[in-house]
Amino acid sequence: MTPELRALLPQPEHATRFWWIRHARVPEVMDRMYGSLDLECDTTDKALFEAIAARLPTNAAWVTSPLKRTRQTAEALLAAGAPEPVLLSEDADIAEMNFGDYNGMTHAELFSAREGDPFLGFWPMSPHDLAPNGESFTILRDRVQRFIDRTVEAMPRGDVVCVAHRGSILAALQIALDLPLTTTVALSVGNVSLTQLIHHGDAKDGGPRWRVEETGWLPHVRST
């Protein structure tokens, strides 16, 4: 492609690159719903953390949710060799969905409470349903949209590493691809996996503004 034609395309200097990483596994409650519960995670898989850390950009701002498992995952990535962030902050808008009364339930108890729900096995409930004393996926999606809008405004170019949760990463994918909520929750996002989404601020009206580089990337060295 000639330089003249390339100049007509969205340019890297007008792009905000989001590097979404799901937190590490939470062995304490592997058979329970833990959603917005503040629990610790297992960061002992050295090979996994080193492989993800090697993919992360320099001179990036890092953001975690307020839940400690995201901060622990971020700290483990930095200890595994990820470049030091120019800023490390927390943002409540990328916290996991609040499952309300379902938090702490065993999976068997949830299946009993949601008997016949066709979304079980993909998401704990329909993305449009409100969890008792909690949120819906729709509310979570709107929170993540607020976070993305603020970030793009504050950083119209550059890299942002977001250490978050399956729910918030699914919401980011829904926003980028304008997916139906009912199919968004079918996407797989493994623990410590990497999802790269690029927002092009100079994209032409009427076309896409997001580029999906990869979703749920995990290295072959992953041992858990």
C-alpha positions in Angstrom: 0.0 0.0 0.0 1.3 3.4 -0.9 2.0 6.1 1.8 -0.8 8.2 0.2 -3.4 5.4 0.6 -2.2 4.5 4.1 -2.7 8.1 5.2 -6.4 7.6 4.4 -6.7 4.9 7.0 -7.2 5.3 10.8 -3.8 6.2 12.3 -2.1 4.7 15.3 -1.6 8.2 16.9 -5.4 8.6 17.1 -6.0 5.2 18.7 -6.7 4.2 22.3 -5.5 0.6 22.8 -7.2 -1.4 25.6 -5.5 -4.5 26.9 -8.1 -6.3 28.9 -6.9 -9.1 31.3 -9.2 -11.2 33.4 -8.0 -11.8 37.0 -6.4 -15.1 38.1 -8.4 -18.1 39.4 -10.1 -17.9 42.8 -9.7 -21.5 44.2 -11.5 -20.7 47.5 -14.9 -20.6 45.8 -14.5 -22.7 42.6 -17.9 -24.3 43.3 -19.7 -21.1 44.2 -20.9 -17.8 42.7 -18.5 -15.1 43.8 -19.3 -12.2 41.4 -18.7 -9.0 43.5 -17.4 -10.8 46.6 -13.9 -9.5 47.4 -11.7 -12.6 47.4 -8.1 -13.4 46.8 -6.8 -15.2 43.7 -4.0 -17.7 42.9 -1.0 -16.1 41.2 1.4 -19.0 41.5 1.4 -20.0 37.8 4.8 -18.3 37.0 4.9 -19.4 33.3 1.4 -18.1 32.6 2.1 -14.7 34.2 5.5 -14.4 32.4 3.9 -15.1 29.0 1.1 -12.6 29.5 3.5 -10.0 30.9 5.8 -10.3 27.8 2.9 -9.2 25.6 2.0 -6.0 27.5 3.0 -2.5 26.2 5.4 0.0 27.7 4.3 3.4 28.8 0.8 2.2 29.5 -1.7 3.3 32.1 -3.0 0.4 34.2 -6.5 0.2 35.8 -7.9 -2.4 38.1 -11.3 -2.9 39.6 -11.6 -2.3 43.4 -11.7 -6.0 44.0 -8.5 -7.3 45.4 -8.1 -10.2 42.9 -7.6 -7.7 40.1 -4.9 -5.8 42.0 -3.2 -9.1 42.9 -3.2 -10.1 39.3 -1.7 -6.8 38.2 1.0 -7.1 40.9 1.8 -10.6 39.7 2.1 -9.5 36.1 4.5 -6.7 37.1 6.5 -9.1 39.2 6.7 -11.4 36.1 8.3 -8.7 34.0 5.5 -6.5 32.6 6.7 -2.9 32.0 6.0 -0.6 34.9 2.9 1.5 34.3 2.9 5.2 34.0 -0.1 5.2 36.3 -1.9 2.5 38.3 -5.4 3.3 39.4 -8.8 1.7 40.4 -12.1 2.2 38.7 -15.4 0.8 40.2 -17.1 0.9 36.8 -15.1 -2.2 35.6 -15.9 -4.3 38.7 -17.6 -7.6 38.2 -21.4 -7.7 38.1 -23.1 -7.6 41.4 -25.1 -10.8 41.6 -26.8 -9.8 44.8 -28.5 -12.6 46.6 -26.8 -15.1 44.3 -23.3 -14.2 45.6 -22.0 -17.1 47.7 -24.5 -19.6 46.4 -23.2 -23.0 45.3 -23.7 -23.7 41.6 -26.3 -26.3 42.6 -28.2 -23.8 44.6 -28.1 -21.3 41.7 -29.4 -23.9 39.2 -32.2 -24.7 41.7 -33.1 -21.0 42.1 -32.9 -20.4 38.3 -34.5 -23.7 37.2 -35.3 -23.7 33.5 -33.2 -20.6 32.7 -31.7 -21.2 29.3 -28.7 -19.0 30.0 -27.4 -21.2 32.8 -24.0 -22.6 31.6 -23.3 -19.4 29.8 -24.2 -16.7 32.3 -26.0 -17.0 35.7 -29.2 -15.5 34.2 -30.6 -13.6 31.2 -28.5 -10.5 30.6 -31.7 -8.5 30.9 -32.7 -9.9 34.3 -32.0 -8.1 37.5 -30.3 -10.2 40.2 -32.2 -10.0 43.5 -30.6 -7.0 45.4 -28.0 -6.8 42.6 -27.4 -5.8 39.0 -28.2 -7.0 35.5 -25.7 -7.5 32.8 -27.3 -4.5 31.1 -26.3 -2.3 34.1 -22.8 -3.7 34.0 -22.5 -2.9 30.3 -23.5 0.7 30.9 -20.9 1.0 33.7 -18.2 -0.3 31.4 -19.4 2.1 28.6 -18.9 5.0 31.1 -15.4 3.8 31.8 -14.5 3.5 28.2 -15.9 6.9 27.3 -13.9 8.6 30.1 -10.8 6.7 29.2 -11.0 7.6 25.5 -11.6 11.2 26.3 -8.7 11.3 28.8 -6.4 9.2 26.5 -7.3 9.7 22.9 -4.0 7.9 22.1 -1.9 5.3 23.9 -2.3 2.1 25.8 -4.5 1.1 28.8 -4.1 -2.2 30.6 -7.4 -3.1 32.3 -7.2 -5.9 34.8 -10.8 -6.8 35.4 -13.4 -9.6 35.3 -15.2 -11.8 32.8 -18.3 -9.7 33.0 -16.6 -6.4 32.4 -14.5 -7.9 29.5 -17.7 -9.3 27.9 -19.2 -5.9 28.2 -16.2 -4.3 26.5 -16.5 -6.8 23.6 -20.2 -6.1 23.3 -19.5 -2.4 23.1 -16.7 -2.8 20.5 -18.7 -5.2 18.3 -22.2 -4.0 19.0 -23.2 -7.6 19.8 -26.7 -8.6 21.0 -26.5 -9.0 24.8 -27.9 -12.5 24.6 -25.0 -13.7 22.5 -22.3 -11.7 24.2 -22.5 -13.8 27.4 -21.6 -16.9 25.3 -18.1 -15.7 24.7 -15.3 -17.5 26.6 -12.8 -15.4 28.7 -10.3 -17.5 30.6 -8.5 -16.4 33.7 -5.4 -14.2 33.0 -6.3 -14.3 29.3 -5.6 -11.2 27.1 -8.2 -9.4 25.0 -7.0 -6.5 22.8 -9.5 -3.9 21.6 -8.4 -0.7 19.8 -10.6 2.4 19.6 -9.9 4.5 16.5 -10.8 8.1 17.2 -10.3 9.2 13.6 -12.4 6.4 12.0 -14.9 7.8 9.5 -18.5 8.1 10.4 -20.8 5.2 9.4 -18.1 2.6 9.7 -16.6 0.8 12.7 -14.5 2.6 15.3 -13.2 -0.5 17.0 -10.7 -3.1 15.9 -10.6 -6.4 17.7 -7.0 -7.7 17.7 -7.6 -10.8 19.7 -9.9 -12.2 22.4 -9.1 -14.5 25.3 -5.5 -15.1 24.3 -3.6 -17.6 26.5 -0.1 -19.1 26.0 0.5 -22.7 25.3 2.7 -22.8 28.5 -0.4 -22.3 30.7 -0.3 -25.0 33.3 -3.6 -24.5 35.1 
